[in-house]
Amino acid sequence: MTDQTRWGIPEVQLRNKIKKRRHDLVAAAMEHVVKMDESGITDLMIQIEAEYERKYGKNKADKVIL
């Protein structure tokens, strides 16, 4: 058994909780995706790609300050 008073234990537990939450979100989303038809899945893919590009894309327009 690991000593819970050691340095770094809360950080490890938090990281594990984040991983579990992320896994649970994906599993819940997949339950709904299984029920969708082809057009619904295609629309969802387009929305996911747009959101991914908005968050992580290398768009110079996002960094322009007016």
Jmol script that loads the backbone (N, CA, C; Angstrom):
load data "model"
ATOM      1  N   MET A   1       0.844  -1.177   0.000  1.00  0.00           N
ATOM      2  CA  MET A   1       0.000   0.000   0.000  1.00  0.00           C
ATOM      3  C   MET A   1       0.886   1.236   0.000  1.00  0.00           C
ATOM      4  N   THR A   2       0.489   2.223  -0.760  1.00  0.00           N
ATOM      5  CA  THR A   2       1.271   3.446  -0.894  1.00  0.00           C
ATOM      6  C   THR A   2       0.969   4.394   0.261  1.00  0.00           C
ATOM      7  N   ASP A   3       2.014   5.041   0.760  1.00  0.00           N
ATOM      8  CA  ASP A   3       1.860   6.034   1.814  1.00  0.00           C
ATOM      9  C   ASP A   3       1.171   7.259   1.220  1.00  0.00           C
ATOM     10  N   GLN A   4      -0.038   7.575   1.684  1.00  0.00           N
ATOM     11  CA  GLN A   4      -0.833   8.667   1.131  1.00  0.00           C
ATOM     12  C   GLN A   4      -0.305  10.049   1.529  1.00  0.00           C
ATOM     13  N   THR A   5       0.673  10.102   2.442  1.00  0.00           N
ATOM     14  CA  THR A   5       1.214  11.390   2.867  1.00  0.00           C
ATOM     15  C   THR A   5       2.439  11.780   2.053  1.00  0.00           C
ATOM     16  N   ARG A   6       2.900  10.898   1.181  1.00  0.00           N
ATOM     17  CA  ARG A   6       4.088  11.208   0.381  1.00  0.00           C
ATOM     18  C   ARG A   6       3.797  12.332  -0.587  1.00  0.00           C
ATOM     19  N   TRP A   7       4.856  13.052  -0.956  1.00  0.00           N
ATOM     20  CA  TRP A   7       4.722  14.146  -1.896  1.00  0.00           C
ATOM     21  C   TRP A   7       4.316  13.606  -3.255  1.00  0.00           C
ATOM     22  N   GLY A   8       3.378  14.270  -3.893  1.00  0.00           N
ATOM     23  CA  GLY A   8       2.995  13.915  -5.244  1.00  0.00           C
ATOM     24  C   GLY A   8       1.782  13.011  -5.354  1.00  0.00           C
ATOM     25  N   ILE A   9       1.338  12.413  -4.258  1.00  0.00           N
ATOM     26  CA  ILE A   9       0.201  11.495  -4.307  1.00  0.00           C
ATOM     27  C   ILE A   9      -1.078  12.225  -4.747  1.00  0.00           C
ATOM     28  N   PRO A  10      -1.409  13.400  -4.205  1.00  0.00           N
ATOM     29  CA  PRO A  10      -2.627  14.088  -4.672  1.00  0.00           C
ATOM     30  C   PRO A  10      -2.582  14.413  -6.167  1.00  0.00           C
ATOM     31  N   GLU A  11      -1.395  14.759  -6.681  1.00  0.00           N
ATOM     32  CA  GLU A  11      -1.267  15.066  -8.103  1.00  0.00           C
ATOM     33  C   GLU A  11      -1.530  13.824  -8.957  1.00  0.00           C
ATOM     34  N   VAL A  12      -1.032  12.683  -8.509  1.00  0.00           N
ATOM     35  CA  VAL A  12      -1.253  11.434  -9.237  1.00  0.00           C
ATOM     36  C   VAL A  12      -2.734  11.075  -9.205  1.00  0.00           C
ATOM     37  N   GLN A  13      -3.359  11.227  -8.055  1.00  0.00           N
ATOM     38  CA  GLN A  13      -4.782  10.922  -7.950  1.00  0.00           C
ATOM     39  C   GLN A  13      -5.609  11.846  -8.837  1.00  0.00           C
ATOM     40  N   LEU A  14      -5.269  13.123  -8.884  1.00  0.00           N
ATOM     41  CA  LEU A  14      -5.978  14.079  -9.729  1.00  0.00           C
ATOM     42  C   LEU A  14      -5.811  13.722 -11.201  1.00  0.00           C
ATOM     43  N   ARG A  15      -4.594  13.366 -11.596  1.00  0.00           N
ATOM     44  CA  ARG A  15      -4.335  12.961 -12.981  1.00  0.00           C
ATOM     45  C   ARG A  15      -5.156  11.728 -13.363  1.00  0.00           C
ATOM     46  N   ASN A  16      -5.246  10.764 -12.429  1.00  0.00           N
ATOM     47  CA  ASN A  16      -6.034   9.561 -12.685  1.00  0.00           C
ATOM     48  C   ASN A  16      -7.526   9.879 -12.789  1.00  0.00           C
ATOM     49  N   LYS A  17      -8.008  10.813 -11.966  1.00  0.00           N
ATOM     50  CA  LYS A  17      -9.414  11.217 -12.040  1.00  0.00           C
ATOM     51  C   LYS A  17      -9.710  11.898 -13.377  1.00  0.00           C
ATOM     52  N   ILE A  18      -8.778  12.713 -13.846  1.00  0.00           N
ATOM     53  CA  ILE A  18      -8.952  13.385 -15.131  1.00  0.00           C
ATOM     54  C   ILE A  18      -9.009  12.363 -16.261  1.00  0.00           C
ATOM     55  N   LYS A  19      -8.112  11.378 -16.226  1.00  0.00           N
ATOM     56  CA  LYS A  19      -8.114  10.331 -17.255  1.00  0.00           C
ATOM     57  C   LYS A  19      -9.429   9.566 -17.244  1.00  0.00           C
ATOM     58  N   LYS A  20      -9.924   9.214 -16.047  1.00  0.00           N
ATOM     59  CA  LYS A  20     -11.177   8.476 -15.940  1.00  0.00           C
ATOM     60  C   LYS A  20     -12.339   9.312 -16.446  1.00  0.00           C
ATOM     61  N   ARG A  21     -12.385  10.581 -16.109  1.00  0.00           N
ATOM     62  CA  ARG A  21     -13.459  11.476 -16.565  1.00  0.00           C
ATOM     63  C   ARG A  21     -13.451  11.564 -18.087  1.00  0.00           C
ATOM     64  N   ARG A  22     -12.261  11.722 -18.671  1.00  0.00           N
ATOM     65  CA  ARG A  22     -12.138  11.802 -20.123  1.00  0.00           C
ATOM     66  C   ARG A  22     -12.618  10.507 -20.777  1.00  0.00           C
ATOM     67  N   HIS A  23     -12.233   9.378 -20.196  1.00  0.00           N
ATOM     68  CA  HIS A  23     -12.656   8.074 -20.722  1.00  0.00           C
ATOM     69  C   HIS A  23     -14.169   7.920 -20.613  1.00  0.00           C
ATOM     70  N   ASP A  24     -14.752   8.350 -19.496  1.00  0.00           N
ATOM     71  CA  ASP A  24     -16.198   8.255 -19.300  1.00  0.00           C
ATOM     72  C   ASP A  24     -16.954   9.129 -20.298  1.00  0.00           C
ATOM     73  N   LEU A  25     -16.426  10.326 -20.588  1.00  0.00           N
ATOM     74  CA  LEU A  25     -17.063  11.207 -21.566  1.00  0.00           C
ATOM     75  C   LEU A  25     -17.070  10.579 -22.954  1.00  0.00           C
ATOM     76  N   VAL A  26     -15.951   9.993 -23.344  1.00  0.00           N
ATOM     77  CA  VAL A  26     -15.863   9.353 -24.661  1.00  0.00           C
ATOM     78  C   VAL A  26     -16.807   8.156 -24.726  1.00  0.00           C
ATOM     79  N   ALA A  27     -16.864   7.371 -23.668  1.00  0.00           N
ATOM     80  CA  ALA A  27     -17.748   6.203 -23.653  1.00  0.00           C
ATOM     81  C   ALA A  27     -19.212   6.620 -23.750  1.00  0.00           C
ATOM     82  N   ALA A  28     -19.587   7.677 -23.040  1.00  0.00           N
ATOM     83  CA  ALA A  28     -20.967   8.161 -23.095  1.00  0.00           C
ATOM     84  C   ALA A  28     -21.299   8.693 -24.485  1.00  0.00           C
ATOM     85  N   ALA A  29     -20.355   9.407 -25.104  1.00  0.00           N
ATOM     86  CA  ALA A  29     -20.585   9.924 -26.451  1.00  0.00           C
ATOM     87  C   ALA A  29     -20.724   8.785 -27.449  1.00  0.00           C
ATOM     88  N   MET A  30     -19.927   7.750 -27.282  1.00  0.00           N
ATOM     89  CA  MET A  30     -19.991   6.616 -28.212  1.00  0.00           C
ATOM     90  C   MET A  30     -21.323   5.878 -28.110  1.00  0.00           C
ATOM     91  N   GLU A  31     -21.920   5.862 -26.926  1.00  0.00           N
ATOM     92  CA  GLU A  31     -23.237   5.243 -26.784  1.00  0.00           C
ATOM     93  C   GLU A  31     -24.256   5.930 -27.687  1.00  0.00           C
ATOM     94  N   HIS A  32     -24.153   7.250 -27.795  1.00  0.00           N
ATOM     95  CA  HIS A  32     -25.072   8.006 -28.641  1.00  0.00           C
ATOM     96  C   HIS A  32     -24.711   7.882 -30.115  1.00  0.00           C
ATOM     97  N   VAL A  33     -23.434   7.816 -30.416  1.00  0.00           N
ATOM     98  CA  VAL A  33     -22.999   7.704 -31.807  1.00  0.00           C
ATOM     99  C   VAL A  33     -23.470   6.393 -32.410  1.00  0.00           C
ATOM    100  N   VAL A  34     -23.468   5.338 -31.639  1.00  0.00           N
ATOM    101  CA  VAL A  34     -23.907   4.026 -32.128  1.00  0.00           C
ATOM    102  C   VAL A  34     -25.361   4.095 -32.600  1.00  0.00           C
ATOM    103  N   LYS A  35     -26.162   4.930 -31.962  1.00  0.00           N
ATOM    104  CA  LYS A  35     -27.578   5.044 -32.304  1.00  0.00           C
ATOM    105  C   LYS A  35     -27.828   5.934 -33.526  1.00  0.00           C
ATOM    106  N   MET A  36     -26.830   6.694 -33.975  1.00  0.00           N
ATOM    107  CA  MET A  36     -27.007   7.638 -35.083  1.00  0.00           C
ATOM    108  C   MET A  36     -26.952   6.943 -36.431  1.00  0.00           C
ATOM    109  N   ASP A  37     -27.549   7.608 -37.419  1.00  0.00           N
ATOM    110  CA  ASP A  37     -27.420   7.116 -38.785  1.00  0.00           C
ATOM    111  C   ASP A  37     -26.227   7.802 -39.443  1.00  0.00           C
ATOM    112  N   GLU A  38     -25.994   7.488 -40.711  1.00  0.00           N
ATOM    113  CA  GLU A  38     -24.797   7.975 -41.400  1.00  0.00           C
ATOM    114  C   GLU A  38     -24.744   9.498 -41.490  1.00  0.00           C
ATOM    115  N   SER A  39     -25.861  10.131 -41.793  1.00  0.00           N
ATOM    116  CA  SER A  39     -25.849  11.590 -41.941  1.00  0.00           C
ATOM    117  C   SER A  39     -25.586  12.271 -40.593  1.00  0.00           C
ATOM    118  N   GLY A  40     -26.118  11.720 -39.518  1.00  0.00           N
ATOM    119  CA  GLY A  40     -25.869  12.292 -38.199  1.00  0.00           C
ATOM    120  C   GLY A  40     -24.412  12.182 -37.793  1.00  0.00           C
ATOM    121  N   ILE A  41     -23.817  11.041 -38.094  1.00  0.00           N
ATOM    122  CA  ILE A  41     -22.397  10.845 -37.771  1.00  0.00           C
ATOM    123  C   ILE A  41     -21.533  11.782 -38.610  1.00  0.00           C
ATOM    124  N   THR A  42     -21.892  11.960 -39.872  1.00  0.00           N
ATOM    125  CA  THR A  42     -21.134  12.864 -40.744  1.00  0.00           C
ATOM    126  C   THR A  42     -21.209  14.295 -40.220  1.00  0.00           C
ATOM    127  N   ASP A  43     -22.399  14.744 -39.827  1.00  0.00           N
ATOM    128  CA  ASP A  43     -22.555  16.088 -39.271  1.00  0.00           C
ATOM    129  C   ASP A  43     -21.745  16.247 -37.991  1.00  0.00           C
ATOM    130  N   LEU A  44     -21.769  15.217 -37.161  1.00  0.00           N
ATOM    131  CA  LEU A  44     -20.998  15.255 -35.920  1.00  0.00           C
ATOM    132  C   LEU A  44     -19.503  15.347 -36.198  1.00  0.00           C
ATOM    133  N   MET A  45     -19.037  14.592 -37.185  1.00  0.00           N
ATOM    134  CA  MET A  45     -17.610  14.634 -37.541  1.00  0.00           C
ATOM    135  C   MET A  45     -17.207  16.030 -37.998  1.00  0.00           C
ATOM    136  N   ILE A  46     -18.051  16.676 -38.788  1.00  0.00           N
ATOM    137  CA  ILE A  46     -17.751  18.026 -39.272  1.00  0.00           C
ATOM    138  C   ILE A  46     -17.668  19.000 -38.102  1.00  0.00           C
ATOM    139  N   GLN A  47     -18.603  18.887 -37.161  1.00  0.00           N
ATOM    140  CA  GLN A  47     -18.588  19.769 -35.998  1.00  0.00           C
ATOM    141  C   GLN A  47     -17.369  19.520 -35.117  1.00  0.00           C
ATOM    142  N   ILE A  48     -16.999  18.256 -34.941  1.00  0.00           N
ATOM    143  CA  ILE A  48     -15.826  17.936 -34.133  1.00  0.00           C
ATOM    144  C   ILE A  48     -14.560  18.469 -34.791  1.00  0.00           C
ATOM    145  N   GLU A  49     -14.434  18.299 -36.109  1.00  0.00           N
ATOM    146  CA  GLU A  49     -13.256  18.809 -36.809  1.00  0.00           C
ATOM    147  C   GLU A  49     -13.174  20.321 -36.713  1.00  0.00           C
ATOM    148  N   ALA A  50     -14.310  21.015 -36.819  1.00  0.00           N
ATOM    149  CA  ALA A  50     -14.314  22.475 -36.712  1.00  0.00           C
ATOM    150  C   ALA A  50     -13.893  22.917 -35.312  1.00  0.00           C
ATOM    151  N   GLU A  51     -14.401  22.239 -34.298  1.00  0.00           N
ATOM    152  CA  GLU A  51     -14.042  22.587 -32.925  1.00  0.00           C
ATOM    153  C   GLU A  51     -12.564  22.302 -32.653  1.00  0.00           C
ATOM    154  N   TYR A  52     -12.075  21.179 -33.168  1.00  0.00           N
ATOM    155  CA  TYR A  52     -10.657  20.843 -33.005  1.00  0.00           C
ATOM    156  C   TYR A  52      -9.784  21.899 -33.675  1.00  0.00           C
ATOM    157  N   GLU A  53     -10.160  22.287 -34.879  1.00  0.00           N
ATOM    158  CA  GLU A  53      -9.384  23.301 -35.606  1.00  0.00           C
ATOM    159  C   GLU A  53      -9.416  24.634 -34.862  1.00  0.00           C
ATOM    160  N   ARG A  54     -10.572  24.969 -34.291  1.00  0.00           N
ATOM    161  CA  ARG A  54     -10.679  26.225 -33.551  1.00  0.00           C
ATOM    162  C   ARG A  54      -9.786  26.206 -32.318  1.00  0.00           C
ATOM    163  N   LYS A  55      -9.742  25.071 -31.624  1.00  0.00           N
ATOM    164  CA  LYS A  55      -8.953  24.996 -30.393  1.00  0.00           C
ATOM    165  C   LYS A  55      -7.466  24.793 -30.649  1.00  0.00           C
ATOM    166  N   TYR A  56      -7.127  23.893 -31.565  1.00  0.00           N
ATOM    167  CA  TYR A  56      -5.744  23.466 -31.692  1.00  0.00           C
ATOM    168  C   TYR A  56      -5.116  23.775 -33.036  1.00  0.00           C
ATOM    169  N   GLY A  57      -5.873  24.373 -33.940  1.00  0.00           N
ATOM    170  CA  GLY A  57      -5.340  24.679 -35.257  1.00  0.00           C
ATOM    171  C   GLY A  57      -4.337  25.814 -35.202  1.00  0.00           C
ATOM    172  N   LYS A  58      -3.587  25.957 -36.254  1.00  0.00           N
ATOM    173  CA  LYS A  58      -2.568  26.995 -36.334  1.00  0.00           C
ATOM    174  C   LYS A  58      -3.080  28.193 -37.128  1.00  0.00           C
ATOM    175  N   ASN A  59      -4.334  28.587 -36.852  1.00  0.00           N
ATOM    176  CA  ASN A  59      -4.923  29.710 -37.567  1.00  0.00           C
ATOM    177  C   ASN A  59      -4.327  31.017 -37.070  1.00  0.00           C
ATOM    178  N   LYS A  60      -3.805  31.816 -37.990  1.00  0.00           N
ATOM    179  CA  LYS A  60      -3.263  33.109 -37.610  1.00  0.00           C
ATOM    180  C   LYS A  60      -4.384  34.075 -37.295  1.00  0.00           C
ATOM    181  N   ALA A  61      -5.569  33.875 -37.864  1.00  0.00           N
ATOM    182  CA  ALA A  61      -6.698  34.763 -37.627  1.00  0.00           C
ATOM    183  C   ALA A  61      -7.130  34.734 -36.172  1.00  0.00           C
ATOM    184  N   ASP A  62      -6.958  33.610 -35.481  1.00  0.00           N
ATOM    185  CA  ASP A  62      -7.357  33.527 -34.078  1.00  0.00           C
ATOM    186  C   ASP A  62      -6.459  34.372 -33.186  1.00  0.00           C
ATOM    187  N   LYS A  63      -5.252  34.638 -33.615  1.00  0.00           N
ATOM    188  CA  LYS A  63      -4.297  35.339 -32.780  1.00  0.00           C
ATOM    189  C   LYS A  63      -4.187  36.828 -33.098  1.00  0.00           C
ATOM    190  N   VAL A  64      -4.990  37.286 -34.045  1.00  0.00           N
ATOM    191  CA  VAL A  64      -4.956  38.703 -34.445  1.00  0.00           C
ATOM    192  C   VAL A  64      -5.723  39.520 -33.427  1.00  0.00           C
ATOM    193  N   ILE A  65      -5.094  40.594 -32.955  1.00  0.00           N
ATOM    194  CA  ILE A  65      -5.735  41.504 -32.027  1.00  0.00           C
ATOM    195  C   ILE A  65      -6.140  42.742 -32.798  1.00  0.00           C
ATOM    196  N   LEU A  66      -7.420  43.064 -32.728  1.00  0.00           N
ATOM    197  CA  LEU A  66      -7.933  44.230 -33.451  1.00  0.00           C
ATOM    198  C   LEU A  66      -8.033  45.418 -32.538  1.00  0.00           C
TER     199      LEU A  66
END
end "model"
wireframe off; spacefill off
backbone 0.3
color backbone group
